[in-house]
Amino acid sequence: MMTLAENIMTGALWIAFVAVGLSQLMSMIRLVIGPGAGDRILALDTMVVNAIGLVVLLGISQGTQIYFEVSLVIAMLGFVSTVAYARFILRGDIIE
């Protein structure tokens, strides 16, 4: 039988999964619709942040720590890719 604290934690995790998943969906819509390149870059960056949130929530729900290390790798790759894409849009090249 689950205690009250476990029930609250499970409910909070479900609400968080739904909220971050909905945010990911809205960012994807902005990525497709977004009128300008800047909007698309921000949508991609927001999707990276949402993906990190989903991975962290998955780690919390399963009770393992490997997902936190994966989220750090995703954060580093997401930052570098966002900067590279923004430089490509602004200057036409990534490496000078």
N, C-alpha and C positions, 0 to 999 in steps of 0.2 A: 504494500500500500504506500502510495506517495504522500509525503508530508506536504504541508501548506507551502513551505519554501520551495520545494521541488515543483509544485504546481505553478507557482508564480514565475519561477525561472523558465519553465517550459512555455508558458504563455507569453512571457516577454521575448523569448527567442523567436517564437512564431510571428509575433507582431513585428519584430526587427527584420526578419527574413522577408516578410511581405512589404514592409516599407522600403527596404533597400532594393528589392526586386522591382518594385514599382518605379523607384527612382532610376534604376538601370534602364527600364523600358522607356521612360520619358526622355532620358538622355539619348537613347537610340533613335527615337523619333526626331529629336533635334538634330542628330547627326545626319539623318536622311533629308529632312526638310530644310534645315538651317540655311538662311539666305546667303550668308557669306562664308568665306574660308575661316574667319575668326570664330564664328559660331561653331563650325565643325571641329576646330581645334579644341575649343573649350568643352564641347560635348565628349570628345575622345578622352580628354583629361578627367572629366567627371566620371566617365565610364570606368576608367582605371581606378579611381578612388572607390567607386561602388563595388568593383570586383574585389578590391582589398577588403572592404567591409564584409562582403559575402564570405570570403575565405576565413576571415577572423571569426565571424559568426559560426561557420561550420566547425572551426577548431574549438570554440566554446561549447557547442552542442555535443561534439563527440568526446570532449575532454582530453584531447591530445595537443601537444605543443608543436608538432611539425608544421602545422598550418600557419603558425606565426612566423616561422622562418620563410615559408613560401610567400607570405604577404610582404615581407621585406624585399625579397627578390622582385616581386611584381612591382613594388613601389619604385625600386631603382630603375628597372626597365621602363616603366611608365613615364618617369621623369625624363629620362634620356630621350625616349621616343617623342615625347611632346616637344621638347626643346628642338630636336632635330627637324621635326615636321614644321614647326613654326619658323625656323630659320630657312627651310626650303621654300615655304610660301613667301616669306619676305624677300629673300635674296636670290632665290633660284638655285642655290647650291648649299650643301651642308658644310663641306670642308673648304676652307679658303686656300 
